């Protein structure tokens, strides 16, 4: 891709800890592509890796810990703590990746200094309130998101179902831009018979879940589906990849399941490619990177018809879609794939073919073209820029 002009982009994220969640995996892949294209970039976050582990410029903003979820931090409100560093960098565009206090501060800075701001809608926070049945917080969440994101020139949304929902709630600048998948890391070549045997699945099928172990992922549905299947047959092994605060409770709910904890690199690639069915019952995703990673590994997914994870699945072609919050229906979809080897293989092959159209090169090229258009339009509408290098 030829970039018309030298671009300088500043990014704001809730965390930049390697592999902490799906968002950070997306951001690190973006960094790789931005560096390849020669686009100067800097990342601001409450959590950053050590200097030797930083693939680009990173700046840690002051923050405080979230008591109920100590793996994450919240930036101290306001842009004074990063203003000097940002002025020194002198960006052409700001890109927020979380609606938290840091993202809000970046939007305010952009408004004050005539710099266009865009966002990626990574996390569907209103669905968390809906999940916990707290209607007041759900309404407050939508009002906050609308007031924040409607100040952005564009909000990139990775899933069409989520994009439709955002539009219904009054978000005005939404644009469809899915996440990509790295075909070198996630592909069927990582399949390992030895790994399958180590899971006790020499003559059994492996049902894989990958993701954080939190209730917001609707893991109670997964546990209930597990028990339905376990009560009927003994030809399947459930394997869970990931960590989180509900891990120990899940172990009691799914006593025969194998919990591998956090996995990365070749270990994660092998887990995907060596499984037979991928399951993801979450209704709170904006995209669900793990779903397309499984598809790239040649494994058919079973997701649910709510949230963003099912948006990339073609029902009955690349995978199956169950009803949300319905363990019986979710289990039925899994059982169908367990009992129909021909369909399972066919869906897996189709899923793999689809994933090949989702390369990061293609996705980032679209993002940069959007940057260029937005910057050009913004500068025409604003005849001067206040920002100056310190």
N, C-alpha and C positions, 0 to 999 in steps of 0.2 A: 504493500500500500504506500502511495506517495502522499506525505503530509504537506499541504500547501505552504504553511508557514510554521516556523518554530513555535511550538506550543509549550506553555508552562501551566501545569495543572496542579492544584492543591486539593488534597483529599482529607476527609474527616471521618473517623470511624470509632466505634465504641471500644474496640480492642484490635490490636495487631499482633496478638500472641499467636505464634505458628500453630495452625490446626485447631484453634480453640472451638471453632464452630464452622458451619457452612459459609458464613459471610467472609471470614478470614481466608478461607481457601479460595474463594472467588477473588478477593482483593490481591492476594499474592500472585495469582495467575495474571491479573491485570497488570501488576507491576512488571512482571516478566515481559508482557507484550509491549507496555509503554516504553520500557528500556530498549527493547529491540527496535522500536520505531523512532527512537531518539527524542521522545517527548519528556521534557524535564518534569519531574514530579516530586512532591513532598507529602508526607502523611502525618497528620496530627491525631493523637489518640491518648487516652489515659493509661493505656497498657501497650508498651512496645518491647521488642526483644533487645538483647544486648547489642552493642555497636557492631560486633563481629558477625552478628546474624542478620543484620539489616541489609536487604538488597537494594535499598534506595534511601534517600534522606528521610529521617523520621524525627519527630519532636514529641516528647511526652508532656502532656498538659497536666496541671495540678488536678487532683481528683480525690474522691472519698469512696470507701468501700460500701457496697450494698450489703446490709446485714444479713438478708435472707439468701443472698447468692454471692458469696465471697469471691467467686472466680471473676466477677465483673466489677467495674468501677464506674462512677459517674463523674464527669468533668465538672470542676467548679464553674458555676454559671458566668457568662460574660466572655468577651474576646480579649480583654486586657492581657491575659496570660499567654496568648499566642500572637498578639498583634504585631510586635516588633519582628518576630521571626517571619511572619507572613509578609510584612512589608518588604523585608529584605529579599524574600524569594520573588516578589512581584508577579503574582500569577495572572494568567489571562482568564481563568475560569476556576470556580470553586465547585467541588463535588462532595456532597454529604452522603454518608452511608448509614446514618442512623438519625432518628428524630429526637435523640436525647439532647441534653443541655449543650453539648458540643456542636451538634448540627444546628441547633437554634442560634447559637452564637455566631456560627459561620454565615448563616443567612443574614443576620443583622449586620455583620461586617461587610458582606457583599453589597447590601443596600446602601450603607453609608458611603462606601468607596466606589460605587458604580462598577462593580465586577459581577458578571452573570453567575448565578448559582444554579446548579442542577442537582438532582438527587437520584439515588437508586432505592427503590422500595424493597428492602431486604426482609424486613420482619413485620409480620401482620399483628401488631400489638393489640388492636381492638378485639381480635379474636380471642386473645388471652382472657380479657374481661368477660367475653361471651362464654368462653369455656368454663370459667368459674362462676357464671351466672350472676355477675355483678353489673346490672344494667346501667347504673349511674356512671360507673367508670367507663363502660363501653361508649356511652354518649359523649362523655368528656374527652375520651380518646379520639373519637372521630372529629370533634370540634377542634381539638389541638392539631391533629394531622392536617385538617383542611386549612387552618390558618397558617401553618408552617409551609406546607408543600405548595400552596397556591401562590406563595412568594417566589417560588423557583421558576426558572424559565422552562424547565422540563423535569418530569419525574419518570424515570425509566422503570418499567414494571416487567418482571420476567415471566409473568404468567397471564394468559388471557382471562381466566376466571377471576383472578384478583383484580385485573385491570377493569373488568366490568363492574365489580363490586365498588371499587374506588370511584368510578364515574357516578354511580348511583348515590354516593355520599358526598358529591360536590367537588371532587378534585378535578381541576380544570386543565392541567398541563401534562397529562399522562401520555406516555409513549411506550409501545411494546418493544422490549428488548430482552430476549431470553438470556440466561446464562449459558456458557459453553461447557464443554467437557474435554478433558485432555485424553485423546485416544492412545497416547503413548503410555499413559499410566493405567488407564482403565480399558482393558480389552481381553478377549477370551484366551489369549496366549498365556495368561497367568494361571490358568486352571491347573490344579495340582491334585493328583490322586492321593499322594501321600498326606496332603492337608486334609482331604476328605476322610481318610482312614483315621487321622488323629482326632477327628471330631466324632468318631464312632459311626461313620456313615458309609462304610464300604458297600453295603447293600441297601442303604436308605437314601432318602432325598433330604437335602438340606434347605431349610427355610430360613432366610437371613433377614434380620433387621439391622440397619446401621443408622446411628444418629444419637443425639443426646438422650440420656435416660431421665426424662422429666415428664410429669403428667400431662403437660401441654401437648405432647406428641400423641396423646390418646393411647397411652400404653396399657391402660386398663382394658381397652378393647382388644389389644394384642394378647394380653394375658388370658382374657376370657376365651378368645378364639383358640389359643393354645390348648386350654383345658378341654374345649369341645373336641378338638382333633385328637388330643392325647387319650381321651376316653373312648375313641372309636377305633384307633389303629396304632401300630407301633413301627410304621415304616418311614417315619419322618423325624428329623432332628432339628430343633429350633436353635439358632445361633444368634446371639446379640452382640454387635460391635458398638462400643461407645461407653461412656461413663456419665455419671450424674447422680443427683441426690436421692433418687428413688431406686437405685440399683439393688440395695439389700432387700427392700420390700418386694421388688420384682422377683428376686431369687426365691422368695417364699411362695409367690403366686405361680411361678413357672419352675418347679423343682427339678425337672429333668433337662431344662434348657442349659445351654452352654453360654457363659458370659465371658467374652474375651477382653473386655475393657477397651480403652482407647487404642486404636490401631492407625498406623500411617504407612506411607511408602509401599514397599512390595508386600508387606503383610496385609494391608488393606486391599490392595489389588488382587491378591490371591484369595482372600475371603470372598470378594465379589464373584470372581470368575469361577470359583470352585463350588458355588452354590447353585441350587436348581430353581428357586423361586425367591424373589425379593418382596418383602412385605413392609408397608408403610401406612399405618392407619391415621396419621396426623391430619387434623382439619385446620391447623394454624400456620401452614407454610405459605410463603409467597411463591416459592418455586419447588423446593425440595431437590437440592443438588444430588442427594444420594440416589434419587430415582433415575436420573439420567446417567449417573455413574454405573448403576447396575445394568441399565440398558446397554451401555457401551461395552460392558463385560459379557454381553450375550445372555443376560438373565431377565426373564419376563417379570414385570412388577405387578403387584396387587396394591392399589391405592384406594382412596375413598373419594366420593364425589362432593367434596367441600374443601376449600382452601385452594392452594395452587399446585400441589404435587401431581394431581391427576391431569392437569392441563396439557401435558405433553404426551399422554397416553391415548392411543387410538383403540377404543374398546373392541376387544375380540380380534385385534390385529397385532398390536405390540404389547398388550397386557390386558388386565381386567380391572374394572372399577366397581367397588362395593359401595353400599349405602353407608353414610357416616354414622358413627356411634351405634353400630349394629354388629355385635360380635358374631352372631349366627350367620349373617350374610357374608361377613368378612371371611369366616371359616369356610363357608360354602365355596367361595371363589378359590381359596387355596386348595380345597379338596378336589375341585374340578381339575386343577393343574396337576395335582398329584396323581389323579386317575387317568389323565389323558396325556400320555407321553408325547404323542405326535403333535398335539396342539402346543404343549409346553415348549417343544423344540422349535416349532414354527414361530410362535410368539417371540421367543428369544432371538431368533435370526432376524425377524422383522424389527425388533427393538434395536439390535445392533446396527442394522442398515440405517434406521432413523438417526441414531446417535452420530453417525458419520457426517450428517448435515449440520451438526451443532459445534463445529470447531471454534476454538477461542479466537483464531485468526479472523474468522468471519465476523464474530460478535464484536470484537474490539474495533475492527475496521468500521463497522456501523456506528459504534460509539464515537469514534474520532470524527467521522463525517458530521454527526450531530453536533459535536463540540464546535467545529468550524462554522457551521451554519448559524448556531446560536451566538457565537462570538461576533460574527460579521453583522448579524441583525442587531445585536445589542449595541455595538459601537455606532451603528448608523442612528440608533435612537438616542444615544448619549454622546454628545459631541466632545466630551472631555472625560478624563478619568482623574479622580481625586488622588488615588493611591500613588505614592512616590516611595522610592527606596529610602530606607532610613539613613 
